[in-house]
Each structure stands twice: as structure tokens, then as C-alpha cells.
């Protein structure tokens, strides 16, 4: 599973933190508000019940009181129901007489014992509170006060608090995204400089004054680039010097080998074989020196120009004496590429030569494009490249396992290294995979640029 990036982790951290804090604050706020409102509602219900109990007590003080009329005289509204328990009988207001069944028995026992009390219950319309007040030894006054309106208010409060928590979480995520962007932004300068260096531009540097907190990193990075540039300059100069120094004796050796080769018919069998061997090795040595010279120049920036890649590929095929028919262009592909013509000729020549020596010859050169990339595939019909070799096959002086297994001594492992260097100079990539049906497929992918 791919690990999320730093920006995603920071954003998620801020969002989770904001969610935890906002949820805790919302829960605490809701509980405190709910407790306060319920307590206030209970106090209000108890006060109203005591006032109404006084009215009922006064109405019952006559000789022959009309209990139903006394109860109907109470201004209880539509949310409160009043009942009276007197001398073992229940009295109510019209249809409210059924309210007695909602009064809990334990509350009745407590109030009948002469102690006023209140208890929360649930009725058909929602939560409510029952308040009981003893009027005398045989009379108890009860009021069932509905808290449906308060319950509705608490539901609205819960929705509002939830929305506030969600908004706080979103705000935390936005803050995290901005903070991550601000923190990571200096690293984009490092990435840009590293990309320029990998493309061969060793003049790229970081400005220590851009971000004071990263001044030490910028200084160390610049020092590393200076040392790397100096080392590569020394390596290129050494390779170029050695190659130039070898050219003169190598030309003499090649000339002498050519003379010997022309006289091999007049030599003994062993001498003729030795002349052929010297000539072949001199030619191989000449190729090696040429490759070293090419590598010494390959770290320089490319010089792109509009080039018909299809015609260039066919021209390389003619030079390599293979059929031009293996070059195909996918429909809709723009064949005018911005490339360094000389370097791309070298790239194709080396891939075709590699296919000839290790893959039975090139079978197809396919040109296409996808999204923002130009694509060029070179296929062969050989044994392919082992997955263990794919990570190192483009290094210098590295030869595949199949070549070693065949005892193939042609080449020194520089051809694909040159291909990699030239493709990198174009800010592209070169990879090797298995060709459908068998063989190897070398794929070059270059970023499409405006002409």
C-alpha cells in the first residue's frame, strides 16, 4: 500500500485534531447546555405547579367544591395536564383524566407520604416531567408538563453543534493543507534544482536566503553539487584524455592489423587466425574508445530542434542495414519531435546494435504518444532481460546475464549507458520490459514540448 505524502499526512493530522477538539467541545457544550435547560425547565414546572396547587387548595376549601370546575379553572395551556387524587379517587379535566396512568407509582408513593416530588417520564408526545404536591393528608395535586418543545430545541442545538464541528474540522483540514503547502514549498526548490542537475544542468543552486530555516540545507546542497560537478568534470576530462591518448597507438595498431589481415592468405593457419583475432580486437578496442569519448560528452545539455523522428529512425535503419519497414507510426501521432538529432541517432543505433548482439535483431520500432509524452519502442525477439538485470542494465560496463551465459564478449557494456545518458539529457526515461510474445522491449518516453 502506497504511503500518503507529507502534505496529505499533515492535512489529515490537522483535520483529525480539529475533529477531536471540536467533537469534545461540542459534546461538553451540549451536555452542559442540556443539563442547564432541563434544570431550568424543571424549576419552572415546579414553580408553576406550586402556584396552581395554591389555586386548587383555595378552590377546595369550600363546603361542597366542584373539583372538575376547579381543575378547569387552571390556565395550564395545551402542554400541561392537571389531575387530582382525593380520598382514593382521581379527578381530571375532561379527557385529561387518563393522565393518571402516566404518573409513576414510586412518585405516587413518595407524594402520598407527604413529600412533594418530580420525575421525568416519557409520554405519547415525547419527554415530560411529573410534579406532585400534597395538599393535605388525603389530597395530592399532580401536573404532567410536556417538554416536547425543549426536546425539539435540544435537537436543533445538536444539529447546529454538529454542523459547527464539521465546519471546524473542514477549517482544520484547510489550515493543515495551507501549513503543509507552506512547509513543503521550500522543498519544491530543492526538487526543481535536483531535476535540473539530473538533466545535466550543474549550474543549478539553492539560495540560502530564500528560507532562513533551510539555510543550512541549501548550503550543504550547494556544496554537494559543487563537489559532484567537479568530480564529474574530472571524470569526463579523464575519459576524454585517455581516449585521445589511446587513439594514436590504436590507429597504428589498426593499420598494422589491416596489413596483416590482407596477408593472411600467405600465412600459416595459426598465424592467419592470430591476424584475424588482432584485427577483431583492434576494431573492438576502437569501438570502446569511441564509446568512452561519447560518454565524456554525454553529460552536456541537449540541443533540441524540430526533427521528423520517423525519417530519422528509417535513416538509422538504412545505416544499420536493416529493413525500414520495422518503423511504424501509430495513428494520430505527431512525428515532429523536439530532440537533439545527433544524440537520437546514437540512441537508435545503440538500441539496434544491442538487439542485434543480444536479442536476435530488432523486430519493430514503434513511434507513438500518450498524454504528455512521446513514446518510442524498440523490440527484439531474444530471450529478454532478466528482472534482476533491469535495474542495472543501463549502468556503465554492465552486461546482461544472458550475454555472459552465451559467452558473448562483444561490447563493453557502454552502449545502453550512452542511451541512458542521452535520454536523460532530454529529460526523458528509458526502461526495458518484456515484449508481448517474447523478447525485450526498450521504451523511451520524452516529455512533449512546444515547438
N, C-alpha and C positions, 0 to 999 in steps of 0.2 A: 504494500500500500504506500502510495506516494505521500511523503510528509508535507504538511502545509508550509507555505513560505512564511518568512518572518513577518511580513505585513499582515498576512491572514491571522497568524497567531496573536500578534499584538491587538489587532482589531477584535478578535474573539475574546481575548483576555479582558479588554475594556468592556465589551458588551456583557460578558458573564459577571464581571464585577459590578457593573451598573445594575444588572438584573437582580443580583443577590441583595445589594444595598436597597434598591427600590422596593423589592419584594418584602424585605424585612421592615422597612419604614412603612410600607403600605399596610402590612399585616398588623403592625403595632398601632398604627393610626386608626385602622378600622376597629380593632378591639377596644381601644380607649374610647373612641367616639361611640361605639355601640354600647359600652358599659355606661358611659355618661348619659346618653339619651334614654336608655332603659331606666336608669335610676331616676332621672328627672320625670320620665313618664309615670313611673310607679308613685313617686311623691305626689305628682299632680292627681293621679287617680285616687290615692288615699285621701288627699285633702278634699277633693270633690265628694268622695263617699262620706266623709265625716260631716260635711255641710249638709248633704242630703239626709244623712242619718238624723241630724238635728231637726230637720223639717218633718221627717217621718215620726220622730218621737213626739213632737208637738201635735201632730195630727192624731196620734193615738191616745192622747191624754184626755180626750172627751169620754163621755159615758158610753156611747154606742158609736164607735168610729167606723167609717166606711173605708176599710183597708184598701180596696181596689181604687177608690177615688183618691185616697192619699198618695198611692203609688203613681197614679196617672197625673197627679199634680206636679210631679217632679219633672224638671226640664233636663231629661237625660239625653235627648237627641237621638240620632239613629245609630250611634256607635256603642251606646251603653244600655245595659239591661238590668233592671232592679227587681229583686224578689224579696219576700219577707217570710220568715219562718216563725210562726207564733202558736204557742200551745199545741205543738205537734202537727200543725198544718202549714202548708205552703200557700203563699198568695203571690200573684203576679199581675202584670199589666197585660190584659188581653192575651195575645199569642205568646207573650214573653214567659208565660207560665212554665213552658218546657225548659226554661233556663236552669231550673233546679238540678237537672240531670248532668249539667256540666260542672257543677261545683264538686271538687274533690272531697272524699269522705274524711281524709285526715284533716283538711281545713275545717270541715264542719265540726269535727270532734274538738278541735282546738278552740273555735269560736263559741261552741256550746258550753265550753268550760269557763267562759267569761273573759277570754283573752282575744283581742282583735288580731287579725292576721291578713296576709295577702299571699297569693300564689299565682305563678304564671301557668297558663294552660293553653291548649290549642282547641279551637272550635271550628265549625264548618267554614267560617270566613277567614281563618288564619289564627295567628297568635293573639292571646288576650290575657288579661290579668283579673283575678277574682279578689275582691276586697270584702271581708266580713267584719261587721261591727256589732257587738252585742248591745241591745238597747235596754234590756232588763233580764231577769232570770229566765223568762220564758219567750223572749223575743230576740231574733237576730236579723239584721239587715245585711243583704248581700247585693253587690253590684258587679256584674261581669262587663268589663271595659275592653272593647276590641282595640288591638294595637296594629290593625291592618295598615293604617296609614303610616305608622312608624316603620313597620316592616318594609313597606314599599320605598320609603325614604332610605332605609339601610341598603336595599337592593340597588337603588340609584347611586348611593355613595360607593358601593362595592364596584360598580361598573366604572365610575369616574376614577377611583383609585387604581383600578386595573389598567385603564387607558393611560393614566399618568405614569404608571410603572412601565408600560410598554413604550411610551414616548421617552422616558428616561433611559431605557435600555437602548433604544434606537439612537438617542443622543450620545450615549456612551460609546456605541459602535462607531458613530460618525467621528467622535473625538479620537477614538483609538485609530481609526483609519487615517485621520489627519496627522496624529502624532507619529504613526508608523511611517507615513509618507515623508514627514519632516525628518525623522531619524534616518530613514533609508536613503533619502535623496543624496546625501554626500557620497554614499556608496555607488550611486549611479555614475559619478565622475570617475571613480576607480574602475568600474566596469567598462566605461567608454574608453578610458586610457588603455586598459588591458586589451580591449578589442583592437584598438589601433596598433598596439605593439604586436599582437598576434598576426595582424595583416602586414607587418613589415615596417611600420612607421615607428622607429625608435626615437623620434623626437617628442613623442607624447610624454607629458609630465603633469603632475598634480600641483596645484597652487596651495601651499600650506596656509595662506591667509584666508582662503575661502571659508574654511570651517575650523576655528581655533581648537575645538575639541579633538579634531583629527589631524592636527599639525604634525604630530609625531608619526602617524601612519603615512601621511603624504611625504614627509622627509625620508622615511625608510623606503617607501615605494620608489621615489625618485633615485635614491642611492642604488637600489636593486637594479632598476632599469639602466642606470649608467654602467654598472658592473656587467650586466648582461650584454649591453650594446658593445662595450669594449671587448668582452670575450668573443662575441660573435665576429667582430671586426678582425680580431686576431686569428680566429679560426678560418675566416674567409681569406684573409691575406696569406695564411699558411698554406691553405689548399691551392690558392692561385699560384703562389710562389713555387710550391712543389711541382704542380702540374706544368708550369712553364719550364722549370729546370729539367723536367723529365722529357719534354718534347724533343729537344735536340738529340739526345742519345737515342730516344725512341725512334725518331725518323731515320737515324743512321742504321739502327737495328732493323727497321722495317725494310729499308733499301737493301741491306745485306741479305735479309731473309728472302726478298723477292728475287735477288740474283741466284741464290741457292735453289729456290723453287723452280726457276727456269732451267736449271741444270740437273734437275733430279733424274731425268731420263738417262743421264750418263753416270749416275752414281749407283753404288750397291744398294741392295734393298734396305739395309739398316740406315745407311746414310740418307737415302731418299725419304724414309719415314721420319728421320730426325729433322730434315729440312722442312717437311710439311708441318711437323709439330712446332718448330720455331716460328714459322710463318703464321700459324694459327694463334700461337700465344702472343706474338707481336701485335696481331690485329686486336686480340682481346685486351692487351695492355693499352693499345691506342684508344679503344672504346672507354676503358676505365679512366684514363686521363681526361678524355673529353667530358665524361660524366662529372668528374671532380671539378672541372672548370665551370660546367653548367651549375653545379651546386654552389660554387663560390659566388655566382652572380644571382642566384635564385632568391635571395633574401631582399633584393631591391624591389621597390614598389612596381606594380604592373603599369603598363602604358596602354590602357584600353582604347579601342577605336571601333567604329561600326564594322562588323565583319559578317559575311554570309557563312554561317557555321556549316551549312550543308555542303557548299562548294569547297570549303576548307577541308572538311572530312574526306570528300571524294579525292581532293588533290593529294592528301596524305596516303590514301589507299593506292593511288597510282604510283606514288613514290615507293611505297612498300610492296608494290607488285601484287596486290590482291584485288579482288573484284570490287568495283564501285557500287555494285548492286546491293551490298550489305548495308549501305547507308539508307535509312528510311526516316521520313519526317512525319510525325503524327499530324492528322488534320487539325487545322486551326493554330498551328504553332508558328510563332514569329521566328524566322531563321536569321534575322539580323540581330546579332548579339554584340554587346559592348565588351570586347575582350582584347587581350594582348595577343596579336596574331602569331608572333614568333613562339611565344610560350605555349599557346594552344596546339600549334603544330607539334611541338616537342611532347606535350601531354598525350596526344593521339598516337604519335609514333611509338612512344614508350609502352602504351597500353596494348597496341597491336603487336609490338615485339614481345611483350610479356605473354600475350595469348599464344603467339607462335611457339615460344620456347616451353611453356608450361601448361597450355590448355588446348593443344591441338589446332590452334589458329583461331582468329576472330571469326565469328559466325554472323554477327549483327552489330551495327552501330545505329542506335535508335535515338532520335532527337525529339524532344517534347518540352512541355512546360506545364506547371501545376501551381496554382495560387500565385505566389510572388517569386517563383523560382524557375530558372531554366534547368532542364534535365538532359543529360547525355549518358546513355548506357552503352557499354562495350561488353558483349557477351562472347564466351568461348564454349567449347564442348569438352573441356578437360575434366579432371577429377574434382574440380572446385577447390576452395580454400578452407582448410580446417578452421572451425570456430576458435580454436586456441591460437591460431596464427593471425586472425583478423585484426587483433588489437595492436600487433607489432609489424605487420607486413609492410607498412609504409615508412618504417624507420630505416635509417641508413645501414647498409651492409647486412640486411636481414633477408634471408631467402626462405621460402616456404618449405614445410616438411616434405611435401610431395617431390620437390626438386631434389632434395637431399636423398630421398628414398630411391629416386631413379638414377642417382649418381650423376645428375646433370650439373656440370661445372660452368656452363655458360653464364656470364654475367657475374657481377659482384654484389648484387642487391642494392643498386643505386637507382635503377630505373623508376621504381614506384616511389622512392623517396623524392625524386625530382618531380614526379607527377603531384605528389602531396604538396611540395613547396610551391609549385606554380599555381595550383588550385587555391591554396591558402592566400597567395598574393592577390587573387581575385575575390577574396572574402567569401570563398565557397568551401564546400566539403567534398571529400571523395570517400566512398565506402565500398565494401565488397560484400556481396550476398550470394546465395545460391540462385542459379538461373532455373526457372521452371523447365523441367525436362532434363536437368543435369547440366553441370558446368558451373562456371563462375560468372557473376555479373558485377562489373565495376561501374558504379554510378557517380557521376559528377553533378552536383547541384550548386548553381550560382544564383545569387540574388539578381532579380531583374531590375535594371536601372534605366532611367530615361536617357534617350539619345540626345 
